[in-house]
Amino acid sequence: MVMLNEEKGVEPKHVWFRRWVGEHKRTSAAGLAVLLVVVVGLTWANHNSSKTTISKNPVIANYQKQLPSLAAAVKKNGNDPQAHYDYAVALYATGDTAKAKDQYEADLKINPNDAVLQNNLGNVYRDLGEYQQSIDAYQKAIAINSKSVNPYINLANLYIYTLNKKDLGVKTFQQALQNLPGNQTIEVLLGVAYEQTGDKDSAKQAYQTVLSADPSNVAAQAGLKRVE
C-alpha cells in the first residue's frame, strides 16, 4: 500500500499511536486526517499484536489495563452509548477488532447519526475484510457530516489500495474537494491518487494548485518532483 509520508519516513510507534488515538475520539479534528494516511498501514499491522502480554507502548498498555473496567461498564449499562464507544476504542487499540466491531455496532443502534462512529466502524469492517460494509459506513459518515475529512480519505484509500478501484478513489477525493474547497490535504491526496492511475498531468495540476496557495507545502513539493 502506498502511503503519503511527506518523504519523512515512518514515525516511532509511540508517536503514531498517540496520533491515531485522536482520530478515534468523537471530538477528532479534521487536521488529523493526513496523519491517518501516514499511519494506517502501521495500525493495521499492530492490530495483530499479542493480547496476552502488556504492550511496551504506554498508550496501548493503558488501554489494556482499562479493558476490564470498560467491559464492566458496558455490562452494567448496556444502553449507554459512551460505554460501548469507549470499550470499542480500547478493544480496537489492543487488537481485538472483532469485539470492537460488536461494541461499535451496539453503539450504532443507539447513535446512528454519529459521523465519527460511522467512520470508525468503517475502519473495523475494513480491517476485518468486510469491504462493502466498510464502504457503506464511510459513505454514511460523509452523508452525516460532509465536512469531515477522515471518511473521504479512508474510503478513497480503500478503493485505491485495497480494492484496486483507483478511479473511484479519485472520484471520492473530487467529491471531498467539492465539500471542502481549498483543503490542501485532500488536494495533495488527489494528486497521489492521480499518480496511481498514471495520470501525471492531473497529478501535476493538483500539486501546483496546492503550491500556488502554500509554496512551502512539503508533500506537494515532493509530489511535483515525482511527476515532472
PEBEL-V464753 format. One record per residue. N is the residue number from 1. SS is DSSP state (hx for helix, st for strand, lp for the rest). PSI is psi in whole degrees, -180 to 180 (* if undefined). NEAR is the number of other ideal C-beta (glycine too) atoms within 12 Angstrom. Layout:
BEGIN
N;SS;PSI;NEAR + N;SS;PSI;NEAR
END
This chain:
BEGIN
1;lp;133;23 + 2;lp;133;22 + 3;lp;140;30 + 4;lp;116;41 + 5;lp;16;26 + 6;lp;31;24 + 7;lp;25;16 + 8;lp;-2;16 + 9;lp;-178;12 + 10;lp;138;17 + 11;lp;155;21 + 12;lp;151;15 + 13;hx;-41;22 + 14;hx;-25;21 + 15;hx;-50;21 + 16;hx;-31;32 + 17;hx;-39;33 + 18;hx;-38;23 + 19;hx;-41;29 + 20;hx;-39;37 + 21;hx;-39;29 + 22;hx;-35;25 + 23;hx;-30;39 + 24;lp;-1;36 + 25;lp;147;22 + 26;lp;-24;24 + 27;lp;18;15 + 28;lp;144;29 + 29;lp;152;20 + 30;hx;-28;30 + 31;hx;-14;17 + 32;hx;-5;28 + 33;hx;-46;36 + 34;hx;-28;35 + 35;hx;-34;33 + 36;hx;-42;41 + 37;hx;-38;38 + 38;hx;-39;32 + 39;hx;-3;36 + 40;hx;-41;36 + 41;hx;-36;24 + 42;hx;-39;29 + 43;hx;-40;38 + 44;hx;-45;29 + 45;hx;-38;17 + 46;hx;-14;29 + 47;lp;-13;30 + 48;lp;10;14 + 49;lp;164;26 + 50;lp;139;16 + 51;lp;-5;23 + 52;lp;-13;10 + 53;lp;151;13 + 54;lp;128;17 + 55;lp;150;24 + 56;lp;-18;16 + 57;lp;120;28 + 58;hx;-32;18 + 59;hx;-47;27 + 60;hx;-42;35 + 61;hx;-39;20 + 62;hx;-42;22 + 63;hx;-41;34 + 64;hx;-42;27 + 65;hx;-29;17 + 66;hx;-16;21 + 67;hx;-48;31 + 68;hx;-44;15 + 69;hx;-34;18 + 70;hx;-39;33 + 71;hx;-40;23 + 72;hx;-37;16 + 73;hx;-40;24 + 74;hx;-42;29 + 75;hx;-38;17 + 76;hx;-39;14 + 77;lp;88;17 + 78;lp;-8;19 + 79;lp;5;16 + 80;lp;108;21 + 81;hx;-35;28 + 82;hx;-35;23 + 83;hx;-45;26 + 84;hx;-43;37 + 85;hx;-48;33 + 86;hx;-39;32 + 87;hx;-40;37 + 88;hx;-44;42 + 89;hx;-44;40 + 90;hx;-41;35 + 91;hx;-44;36 + 92;hx;-41;41 + 93;hx;-32;41 + 94;lp;6;37 + 95;lp;2;29 + 96;lp;75;32 + 97;hx;-38;32 + 98;hx;-44;21 + 99;hx;-33;28 + 100;hx;-40;36 + 101;hx;-45;32 + 102;hx;-42;24 + 103;hx;-41;39 + 104;hx;-42;43 + 105;hx;-36;29 + 106;hx;-42;29 + 107;hx;-39;35 + 108;hx;-34;33 + 109;hx;-28;18 + 110;hx;-35;22 + 111;lp;65;28 + 112;lp;-16;20 + 113;lp;32;17 + 114;lp;112;30 + 115;hx;-40;33 + 116;hx;-42;39 + 117;hx;-46;42 + 118;hx;-41;37 + 119;hx;-46;43 + 120;hx;-36;48 + 121;hx;-37;45 + 122;hx;-39;42 + 123;hx;-41;43 + 124;hx;-48;41 + 125;hx;-43;35 + 126;hx;-48;36 + 127;hx;-26;33 + 128;lp;0;26 + 129;lp;13;17 + 130;lp;75;22 + 131;hx;-39;27 + 132;hx;-39;16 + 133;hx;-35;25 + 134;hx;-47;33 + 135;hx;-46;30 + 136;hx;-41;23 + 137;hx;-44;38 + 138;hx;-42;43 + 139;hx;-35;31 + 140;hx;-40;30 + 141;hx;-43;36 + 142;hx;-41;31 + 143;hx;-36;22 + 144;hx;-43;23 + 145;lp;95;26 + 146;lp;-8;22 + 147;lp;-1;22 + 148;lp;125;40 + 149;hx;-43;40 + 150;hx;-43;44 + 151;hx;-37;47 + 152;hx;-47;47 + 153;hx;-45;46 + 154;hx;-44;46 + 155;hx;-47;44 + 156;hx;-42;45 + 157;hx;-37;45 + 158;hx;-46;38 + 159;hx;-47;31 + 160;hx;-51;34 + 161;hx;-18;29 + 162;hx;-47;27 + 163;lp;-5;22 + 164;lp;37;16 + 165;lp;71;22 + 166;hx;-36;27 + 167;hx;-36;21 + 168;hx;-33;28 + 169;hx;-44;37 + 170;hx;-45;33 + 171;hx;-34;22 + 172;hx;-44;34 + 173;hx;-36;43 + 174;hx;-40;26 + 175;hx;-40;27 + 176;hx;-42;37 + 177;hx;-29;29 + 178;hx;-37;18 + 179;hx;-19;22 + 180;lp;63;28 + 181;lp;136;16 + 182;lp;2;16 + 183;lp;112;32 + 184;hx;-33;33 + 185;hx;-49;37 + 186;hx;-41;41 + 187;hx;-43;38 + 188;hx;-45;40 + 189;hx;-31;47 + 190;hx;-41;43 + 191;hx;-44;41 + 192;hx;-41;43 + 193;hx;-42;41 + 194;hx;-40;33 + 195;hx;-40;31 + 196;hx;-30;33 + 197;hx;-8;25 + 198;lp;7;14 + 199;lp;82;21 + 200;hx;-32;21 + 201;hx;-45;16 + 202;hx;-36;26 + 203;hx;-44;33 + 204;hx;-43;23 + 205;hx;-41;22 + 206;hx;-45;39 + 207;hx;-39;38 + 208;hx;-34;24 + 209;hx;-44;28 + 210;hx;-46;33 + 211;hx;-26;26 + 212;hx;-28;16 + 213;hx;-30;18 + 214;lp;86;20 + 215;lp;-18;15 + 216;lp;6;12 + 217;lp;110;26 + 218;hx;-42;22 + 219;hx;-42;33 + 220;hx;-38;37 + 221;hx;-46;22 + 222;hx;-40;24 + 223;hx;-41;38 + 224;hx;-38;27 + 225;hx;-36;18 + 226;hx;-33;23 + 227;hx;-9;24 + 228;lp;*;14
END
